[in-house]
Amino acid sequence: MAPVKLLPYGISDFKQLRREGLYFVDKTKYLPIMEDTDHFLFLIRPRRFGKSVFLSMLRAYYDINERDNFHELFEGLWIADHPTKERGKFQILYLDFSMVSGTSDVLKTNFENYCCNMLDFFAKDYATFYPDWFLEGVLKENSMLGKIVFIHESARRTGAQLYLIIDEYDNFTNTVLNEEGEAIYHGLTHAYGFYRDTFKLFKPTFSRILMMGVSPVTMDDLTSGFNIASNISTRAEFNMMLGFSEEDVRGMIRYYKEAGKFAGHTEEDLLAEMKPWYDGYCFSKRALKRDPKMFNCDMVLYYLNRLMQTGASPEEMIDPNTRTDYAKMRKLIQLDTLDNYRRGIIHQVAEKGFIVSRLQESFDASRVADRENFISLLFYYGMLTIGEVDGADLRLVIPNNNVRRQYYDWLLREYEAIAKVDVTLLNEVFKGAALRGEWRPMLETIAAAYRETTSVRQLIEGERNLQGFMNAYLTFNPYYLVAPEVELNHGYCDFFLMPDFSHYPMVAHSYILELKYLKNDATETEAARQWTEAEEQIRRYAEGPKVKQLVGKTQLHLLILQIRGYELERLGIVGE
């Protein structure tokens, strides 16, 4: 009996995955599609979406030095039965610009040294395909420019085909842009900047080029609108190339269950727990109705790895190792230095869960603050995804709870800068609501915090501001999966606090919360009418069969919170 394949959590080397017999989700069917698309390709995907392992697989497939290892590396995969004419045809230069770092005063030297080293390794790897003088000639050149020119001319004379793969092409430029400012960044990417000069050499030197990153900004600045490569980021045929589909995840679960793992957990239960946190991505409007949504693959591997090791799903659904990624993302989006205009966009997304805009495939750093460019940047970083087509526009939505937590964390930080959040008190009132049904202290505490955060009044006024505030606070209640605007019985409740039984089976109470906002000058008659409407709405929500299924054996409470301006007007429970 074959040994059970280990999960490749944290491993992105394709040859290591295959030679150690690790689990691999087959994406090789996209190789011929890429070959038939263009010779120079550019793809953007969020962090932790499988870019590096895909590039490693592509490198192994096209590398002429791996040609004799094809069956060892690709046996059992789709491409093994459908090899293309360009398999094993190329000498490959693989560059990972996340390996380049440093402040602007040393960045050019570090970049030069890294590229020179990689070009030397390239020459050593493929020396047997050239005359005897080739390797010595490359090593004698003292500059990156000299080495590339020497390799280019040698390849031309021998008929060698070169393939350039760049991972994290925008890693250090994004760092420079956000830590040292646009002027320093401009010097790298415009006129005679060393990074721009390097990119000028790529197209005439390489037969094929594939570059991946997290943003189109640097490529636009380097090449004046992608004249070096075709941007395939939003093309339907590549929508599912990275990430995991639901069927990919189901296949993984079934494999390990058949191998005797995940005892006591059903396929549906595991999928139901992962979907709200890791699923929901769509990168092409043309693929919206055709393809299933995509899972963040690293998050799925994190979850299943913890489940396999401990027998239980992780207490923290967000991989702690991604904290650095989210810190980088905050810097990239410049959340700490947003002007009021962009802050309003963040608030609108956090409070409504969506925003309507058009995607911009190309824009330079000087125009990142433009409305549609900034919203598009949120899309490319995975903070928004395509939800619906709205005429010529797109309804861009928050893909999942993982991302939603990032928005609410930002809101909470902003609120905390105004009025300190008493975390100890919040933990106590959340526990009281979950275990003992003490709902009033929980809502009174949040309402008081809303009143004390007076500067919030300078942000977005009214009901949506209140809803965003409630979202930010309730989402950090560990006992519930807080679902805003869930469809229940042909209507959308404001908040449904669903017990997180997998982590806290002791939860005994669940809640539907209807939030009502009154203007300061509203009359008592208007307030009473609003309350009556809220009672009718919340009773209707509670009658749906979906509610009974989700709350399990807990006691369901129907709550109404009415706020006038910034003060608590009325708080009550319906039907008890």
PyMOL commands that set and color helices and strands:
alter all, ss='L'
color gray80, all
select helices_A, chain A and resi 14-19+30-35+51-62+64-74+78-81+97-99+104-125+127-129+133-140+144-158+171-180+182-189+194-205+217-223+236-238+246-258+267-278+285-287+297-310+320-333+335-337+340-352+365-367+371-380+401-418+423-436+439-452+454-458+463-474+524-542+545-551
alter helices_A, ss='H'
color red, helices_A
select strands_A, chain A and resi 40-44+91-96+162-167+208-213+230-231+354-357+385-390+393-397+480-484+495-499+509-518+555-564+567-574
alter strands_A, ss='S'
color yellow, strands_A
deselect
rebuild
show_as cartoon
